[in-house]
Amino acid sequence: MLATLGAYIFVCIFTLAATTQQLRVLLSTQNAVLQHLFATVLLALISVTSVAQTPARKPVTDMFLSVLTGEPNEQLNALARIEKQWQPEFAPMTFETMALMRNRVGQGKLLELLRSHSGEQYGFDLRAWMQWIWRQDLPLHPEYPEFKSALYGLIDPRFKGYFGHDRVANIRLAEVVWGGVVQDGIPPLRRPEMIPASAAEYLADSDVVFGLELNGDARAYPKRILAWHEMFVDTVGGDAVAGVYCTLCGAMIGYYTNHAGVTHALGTSGFLYRSNKLMYDKATQSLWSTMRGVPVIGPLVDQGIELKRFAVVTSTWGEWRQRHPQTQVLSIESGHKRDYAEGAAYRNYFATDELMFPVPQPDARLQNKAEVFGVLLHDAGAVAMSAEFLARHPVYHDRIGTTSVVVLTDKSGANRAYASADIVFSSIDSDASVIAKDGSRWLQAEDALSNEDGRKLARIPAHRAFWFGWHAAFPNTRLVQ
């Protein structure tokens, strides 16, 4: 109990102290080397504050946690027992323990176990071992959910509730990885202050914003702010909503958070699945897929819950403000100390094609971080359209399942998808209208295309994402390039 409490207090102090640039980088860019340093310091504290009176653990879980937190003689005994009782199902547990070890000697002993039983020679390349484990597709050890709960509960007691035998999962638990922060360690913006466009002197016309309009309420959320928070929770146009920005996979997705009369209070879990952010809900601590808007681990799984999406467009502040002069925009006074300069957050990550966390099956048809415009329709699956392709084809028609779709791309590069009802459009007359082949003119709005005779073509919720992140979530996606 003291170990867990001490670790939790340490994490809280560490998070609250993140006002210097170095600590902000650790907590907010999730640099892989700094993550390991964070885990090393944290687990050293756990070891120092551990006491004999710990809750009873099952034997296999106890073996692995003793390697991590025990005294030297306890570690050696635990390693000997793991070697003697080795099963292929031990591989994920060995890797996850090794990844959080506080010293190279202990890591080396666990590494030798993996080497000797796998025949692989990846050394201390943790990414290579992770991908090797995922490729094995082995059944998990019966104690694995409890092991995962106990292991990550040492970092944040709230993590214990994510995993366990009573927590239904419809994704592979071995692919759920810690992202380097505690629950809500990347703090969501809850009911953030909004200001009129005229007061947003901190924004340049070229700054990237995520724009939405619900029931006439137009809002802009600058990427330069949201990259530090990854989520906003608010009421927009009278509806309870959440905007979820997965910085790693480059996706900004909007969800109505009320489903069947229940409003789900979402937050940042601290975990990832295939390099995609996992959300959690406060009431049940279920984990949710950001890309799909459904619970994937916990008591809400298989309850028929899927959050309805709303359309969000990635544009520039100048373009959005021109279309929506009455828009509100996030205030830079968020209540948090961050460097909100354009491009400051995740600068190094966005500057290269390298991934911070691996994915099981990368697809080389596009570069990892090439941007795609993703459309997900239930009757037809997922389609990814290269942003470069759409920039060359500002009016693009497609058929996704039974739905005919037109994607319109404006001069800022912003993409909007509409159900075209088989009407063929030929050109964009201005940012406000599009011309059909029959000569009719259609007004372009955030919710629909409309013409003079009152017909409307509904907007289809779709969003930008990095190719690797979209493909990791939807491996059977069709790609347009």
C-alpha positions in Angstrom: 0.0 0.0 0.0 2.8 2.4 0.9 4.6 1.5 -2.3 1.6 2.3 -4.4 0.8 5.5 -2.5 4.4 6.6 -2.6 4.6 6.0 -6.3 1.3 7.8 -6.9 2.4 10.8 -4.9 5.7 10.9 -6.8 3.8 10.9 -10.1 1.5 13.7 -9.0 4.4 15.8 -7.8 6.3 15.1 -11.0 3.3 16.0 -13.2 2.5 19.2 -11.2 6.1 20.2 -11.4 6.1 20.1 -15.2 6.7 23.8 -15.7 10.2 23.7 -17.0 10.8 22.9 -20.7 12.6 19.6 -19.9 9.7 18.2 -17.8 7.1 19.4 -20.2 8.9 17.5 -23.0 8.9 14.4 -20.8 5.2 14.6 -20.0 3.9 16.0 -23.2 6.0 14.7 -26.1 6.3 11.2 -24.7 9.9 10.9 -25.8 10.8 7.2 -25.7 14.1 7.7 -23.9 12.6 10.0 -21.4 9.8 7.6 -20.8 12.3 5.0 -19.8 14.0 7.4 -17.5 10.6 8.3 -15.9 9.9 4.6 -15.4 13.3 4.0 -14.0 13.0 6.7 -11.3 9.4 5.7 -10.6 10.1 2.0 -10.1 13.2 2.8 -8.0 10.9 4.7 -5.7 8.5 1.7 -5.7 11.3 -0.6 -4.7 12.5 1.7 -1.9 9.1 2.1 -0.4 7.9 -1.5 -0.9 6.9 -3.3 2.3 6.4 -6.9 3.3 2.6 -6.5 3.7 1.4 -6.6 0.1 -1.9 -8.0 -1.2 -1.7 -11.7 -2.1 -0.9 -12.2 -5.7 -1.2 -15.3 -7.9 2.1 -17.2 -8.3 3.1 -16.2 -11.8 2.2 -12.6 -11.3 4.2 -12.7 -8.0 7.2 -14.1 -9.8 7.4 -11.3 -12.3 6.7 -8.5 -9.9 9.3 -9.8 -7.5 11.9 -9.5 -10.3 10.8 -5.8 -10.6 10.4 -4.7 -7.0 12.1 -7.4 -4.8 15.4 -7.3 -3.0 18.4 -8.7 -4.9 18.0 -12.3 -3.5 14.2 -12.2 -4.2 14.9 -11.1 -7.8 17.3 -14.0 -8.3 14.9 -16.5 -6.9 12.1 -15.2 -9.0 14.2 -15.3 -12.2 15.2 -19.0 -11.4 11.5 -19.9 -10.9 10.6 -18.2 -14.2 13.3 -20.1 -16.0 12.3 -23.4 -14.4 8.5 -22.9 -15.2 9.0 -21.3 -18.6 6.0 -21.4 -20.9 5.7 -19.6 -24.3 2.9 -17.5 -22.7 5.5 -16.0 -20.4 7.0 -13.9 -23.3 4.6 -10.8 -23.1 5.0 -10.8 -19.3 8.8 -11.0 -19.5 8.9 -8.2 -22.1 6.7 -5.8 -20.1 8.6 -6.5 -16.9 11.9 -6.0 -18.8 10.7 -2.7 -20.3 10.1 -1.2 -16.9 13.2 -2.6 -15.2 15.2 0.0 -13.3 18.7 -1.5 -14.0 20.5 -3.1 -16.9 21.5 -6.2 -14.9 17.9 -7.2 -14.3 17.0 -6.3 -17.8 19.8 -8.4 -19.1 18.7 -11.5 -17.2 15.1 -11.2 -18.6 16.5 -10.5 -22.0 18.6 -13.7 -21.8 15.4 -15.6 -21.0 13.7 -14.2 -24.1 16.7 -14.9 -26.2 17.2 -18.5 -25.1 13.5 -19.4 -25.5 12.8 -17.6 -28.7 16.1 -18.0 -30.6 15.9 -14.3 -31.6 18.8 -11.8 -31.2 17.2 -8.4 -30.9 19.4 -7.3 -28.0 17.9 -4.3 -26.1 15.8 -3.3 -29.1 12.5 -3.1 -27.2 10.5 -2.3 -30.3 11.8 -5.4 -32.1 10.9 -7.6 -29.2 7.4 -6.0 -29.0 6.7 -6.6 -32.6 8.1 -10.2 -32.4 5.7 -10.9 -29.5 2.8 -9.5 -31.4 3.6 -11.7 -34.4 3.5 -14.9 -32.4 -0.2 -14.7 -31.8 0.0 -16.9 -28.8 -2.8 -17.4 -26.3 -2.2 -15.3 -23.2 -1.3 -16.8 -19.9 -4.4 -17.1 -17.7 -2.8 -14.7 -15.2 -1.9 -12.1 -17.8 -4.8 -9.7 -17.1 -4.1 -9.8 -13.4 -0.3 -9.4 -14.1 -1.0 -6.3 -16.3 -3.3 -4.8 -13.6 -0.7 -5.3 -10.8 2.3 -4.2 -12.9 0.8 -0.9 -14.1 -1.0 -0.3 -10.8 2.5 0.3 -9.4 2.7 3.4 -11.7 -0.8 4.7 -11.1 -3.3 2.9 -8.8 -6.1 3.9 -11.2 -4.5 1.7 -13.8 -5.3 -1.4 -11.8 -9.0 -1.0 -12.7 -8.3 -1.2 -16.4 -7.3 -4.8 -16.4 -8.4 -8.1 -14.7 -10.2 -11.3 -15.2 -13.6 -9.5 -14.9 -12.7 -7.0 -17.6 -14.0 -8.1 -21.0 -11.6 -7.3 -23.8 -12.2 -7.4 -27.6 -8.7 -6.3 -28.5 -5.4 -8.1 -27.9 -4.3 -7.2 -24.3 -0.6 -7.8 -25.3 -0.9 -4.9 -27.8 -2.1 -2.4 -25.1 1.0 -0.5 -24.1 1.7 2.2 -21.6 2.2 5.6 -23.2 4.4 7.1 -20.4 1.9 9.2 -18.5 -0.6 8.6 -15.7 -4.4 8.8 -16.1 -5.1 12.3 -17.5 -1.4 13.1 -17.3 -2.0 14.8 -20.6 -4.8 17.0 -19.2 -8.0 17.2 -21.2 -9.6 20.7 -21.5 -12.9 20.4 -19.7 -15.3 23.3 -20.5 -12.4 25.5 -21.8 -12.7 29.2 -22.1 -13.8 30.3 -25.6 -13.3 33.8 -27.0 -14.6 35.6 -30.1 -12.5 35.6 -33.3 -11.7 39.3 -32.9 -10.0 38.6 -29.5 -7.7 35.8 -30.8 -4.7 38.0 -31.4 -2.4 35.1 -30.6 -3.4 33.3 -33.8 -1.8 33.8 -37.3 -3.9 33.1 -40.4 -1.7 30.2 -41.3 -2.1 28.4 -37.9 -3.8 25.0 -38.1 -7.2 24.7 -36.4 -9.8 22.0 -36.0 -13.2 23.5 -36.9 -16.7 22.4 -36.2 -20.2 23.7 -36.2 -23.1 22.2 -34.3 -26.6 23.7 -34.3 -25.1 27.0 -35.5 -22.4 27.1 -32.9 -19.1 27.4 -34.7 -15.9 26.6 -32.8 -12.2 26.5 -33.7 -9.7 24.5 -31.6 -6.1 25.4 -32.6 -3.8 22.5 -33.0 -1.0 24.4 -31.2 -3.1 24.2 -28.0 -4.9 20.9 -28.4 -1.6 19.0 -29.1 -0.7 19.6 -25.4 -4.1 18.3 -24.2 -5.3 15.8 -26.8 -9.0 16.2 -25.8 -11.6 18.8 -25.1 -14.9 18.0 -23.3 -17.6 20.6 -23.6 -21.2 21.5 -24.6 -21.4 22.8 -28.2 -24.7 23.8 -29.8 -26.5 22.4 -26.8 -24.9 18.9 -27.1 -22.4 17.2 -24.8 -19.4 16.5 -27.0 -15.7 15.5 -26.9 -13.0 16.3 -29.4 -10.3 13.7 -29.3 -6.9 14.5 -30.8 -4.5 11.6 -31.1 -1.2 13.4 -31.6 0.7 10.2 -32.4 -1.7 9.1 -35.2 -2.6 12.7 -36.3 -6.3 12.2 -36.0 -8.9 14.7 -34.6 -12.3 13.1 -34.1 -15.5 14.5 -32.7 -18.0 12.5 -30.7 -21.3 13.1 -29.1 -20.7 11.7 -25.6 -24.4 11.0 -24.8 -25.5 7.5 -25.8 -28.9 6.1 -24.9 -29.4 8.8 -22.3 -26.0 8.3 -20.6 -23.3 10.9 -21.0 -19.9 9.3 -20.8 -17.2 11.4 -19.1 -14.2 10.6 -21.1 -10.5 11.2 -20.4 -7.0 10.1 -21.4 -6.2 6.6 -20.1 -2.4 6.7 -20.4 -2.4 3.7 -22.7 -2.2 3.1 -26.4 -3.4 0.4 -28.8 -1.4 0.1 -32.0 -0.1 3.6 -31.4 -3.6 5.0 -31.2 -4.8 6.7 -28.0 -7.1 4.8 -25.7 -9.7 6.9 -23.8 -11.4 5.9 -20.6 -14.7 6.8 -19.0 -14.9 7.9 -15.4 -17.9 5.8 -14.3 -16.6 2.3 -15.3 -12.9 2.9 -16.1 -13.6 1.1 -19.4 -11.0 1.7 -22.1 -12.3 3.1 -25.4 -11.0 3.1 -29.0 -10.3 6.7 -30.2 -10.7 5.7 -33.8 -13.9 3.8 -33.4 -15.6 5.5 -30.5 -16.5 2.1 -28.8 -15.4 0.5 -25.5 -12.8 -2.2 -26.0 -11.9 -3.2 -22.5 -14.1 -3.3 -19.4 -17.7 -3.7 -18.4 -19.1 -1.5 -21.3 -17.7 -3.9 -24.0 -20.4 -5.7 -26.0 -23.2 -3.5 -24.7 -24.0 -2.0 -28.1 -22.4 1.3 -27.3 -20.9 3.3 -30.1 -20.6 7.1 -29.9 -22.0 9.1 -32.8 -19.5 11.2 -34.6 -19.7 14.7 -35.8 -17.7 16.3 -38.6 -14.5 18.1 -37.8 -12.4 19.8 -40.5 -8.6 20.5 -40.3 -8.1 23.9 -41.8 -6.2 27.2 -41.2 -7.4 29.9 -38.9 -7.6 32.4 -41.8 -9.8 30.1 -43.9 -12.0 29.1 -41.0 -12.5 32.6 -39.8 -13.4 33.8 -43.3 -16.1 31.1 -43.6 -17.3 31.6 -40.0 -16.7 35.2 -38.9 -18.9 34.7 -35.8 -16.8 31.6 -34.7 -15.5 31.2 -31.2 -12.0 30.0 -30.6 -10.1 28.5 -27.7 -8.5 31.1 -25.4 -4.8 30.7 -24.9 -5.4 31.1 -21.2 -6.0 27.4 -20.6 -5.0 27.3 -16.9 -2.0 25.2 -17.8 1.6 26.3 -18.3 2.6 25.2 -21.8 4.5 26.5 -24.8 1.5 27.1 -27.1 3.6 28.5 -30.0 2.7 27.0 -33.4 4.6 23.8 -33.9 6.1 23.7 -30.4 4.3 20.5 -29.2 5.7 17.3 -30.6 8.0 19.2 -32.9 10.6 16.4 -33.2 8.0 13.8 -33.7 6.2 15.6 -36.5 9.5 16.4 -38.2 10.4 12.8 -39.1 8.6 9.7 -40.4 9.7 7.7 -37.4 7.2 6.3 -35.0 7.3 6.7 -31.3 5.5 3.3 -30.7 5.5 0.4 -33.2 2.5 -1.0 -35.0 2.1 -4.7 -35.9 2.0 -4.4 -39.7 3.3 -1.2 -41.2 2.1 -0.6 -44.8 4.6 0.9 -47.2 2.2 2.2 -49.8 2.5 5.6 -48.2 5.0 7.0 -45.7 4.1 6.4 -42.1 3.0 10.0 -41.5 1.6 10.8 -44.9 -1.8 12.4 -44.2 -5.0 10.7 -45.4 -8.6 11.7 -45.2 -10.4 8.7 -43.6 -14.1 7.8 -44.2 -15.7 5.1 -42.1 -19.1 3.8 -43.1 -20.7 0.8 -41.4 -22.0 -0.8 -44.5 -18.7 -0.6 -46.4 -15.8 -0.4 -44.0 -13.0 2.1 -44.1 -11.5 4.2 -47.0 -8.4 6.3 -46.8 -7.8 9.0 -49.4 -4.4 10.5 -49.7 -4.4 14.2 -48.8 -2.0 14.8 -51.7 -4.3 13.1 -54.1 -7.3 15.2 -52.9 -5.3 18.4 -53.2 -4.8 17.5 -56.9 -8.5 16.6 -57.2 -10.4 19.3 -55.3 -13.7 17.7 -56.4 -13.5 13.9 -56.0 -16.3 11.4 -56.3 -16.3 7.9 -54.9 -18.7 5.2 -53.9 -18.3 3.6 -50.5 -20.6 0.6 -50.2 -24.1 1.9 -51.2 -23.2 5.5 -50.5 -22.0 7.9 -53.3 -19.6 10.4 -51.8 -18.1 13.7 -53.0 -15.0 15.1 -51.2 -14.4 18.9 -51.6 -11.0 20.3 -50.9 -10.6 24.1 -50.5 -7.5 26.2 -51.1 -6.3 25.7 -47.5 -6.2 21.9 -48.1 -9.3 21.3 -45.9 -11.3 18.3 -46.9 -15.1 17.9 -46.4 -17.1 14.8 -47.4 -20.8 14.8 -48.4 -23.3 12.1 -49.4 -23.7 13.2 -53.1 -26.9 11.2 -53.9 -25.3 10.4 -57.3 -25.2 14.1 -58.3 -22.0 14.8 -60.2 -20.2 18.0 -59.3 -17.7 19.6 -61.7 -16.1 22.5 -59.9 -15.8 24.6 -56.8 -17.1 28.0 -57.7 -15.9 29.6 -54.5 -15.3 28.6 -50.9 -19.1 28.9 -50.4 -20.5 27.0 -53.4 -19.9 24.1 -55.7 -21.3 23.6 -59.3 -22.9 20.4 -60.5 -22.6 19.1 -64.0 -26.3 20.0 -64.6 -25.4 23.6 -63.9 -27.1 23.8 -60.5 -25.3 25.7 -57.7 -25.0 24.2 -54.2 -24.2 26.2 -51.1 -21.4 24.5 -49.0 -22.0 24.6 -45.3 -20.5 22.5 -42.4 -23.6 20.3 -42.1 -24.7 19.9 -45.7 -24.7 21.0 -49.3 -28.0 22.8 -50.2 -29.5 24.3 -53.4 -32.2 26.7 -54.2 -35.0 24.0 -54.4 -34.4 23.0 -50.8 -32.5 19.8 -51.4 -29.8 18.9 -48.9 -26.8 16.5 -49.1 -25.7 15.6 -45.6 -22.1 16.0 -44.4 -20.3 12.7 -43.7 -18.2 12.7 -40.6 -14.6 12.1 -41.7 -11.2 13.2 -40.5 -7.5 13.5 -41.3 -5.0 11.0 -39.9 -1.5 9.7 -40.4 -1.5 6.7 -42.8 0.2 4.4 -40.3 -2.4 5.2 -37.6 -5.4 4.8 -39.9 -4.1 1.5 -41.3 -3.2 0.2 -37.8 -6.9 0.8 -36.8 -8.4 -0.4 -40.1 -5.9 -2.9 -41.7 -8.4 -3.8 -44.4 -8.9 -0.2 -45.5 -9.1 0.8 -49.1 -6.5 3.4 -50.1 -7.1 6.0 -52.8 -3.8 7.6 -54.0 
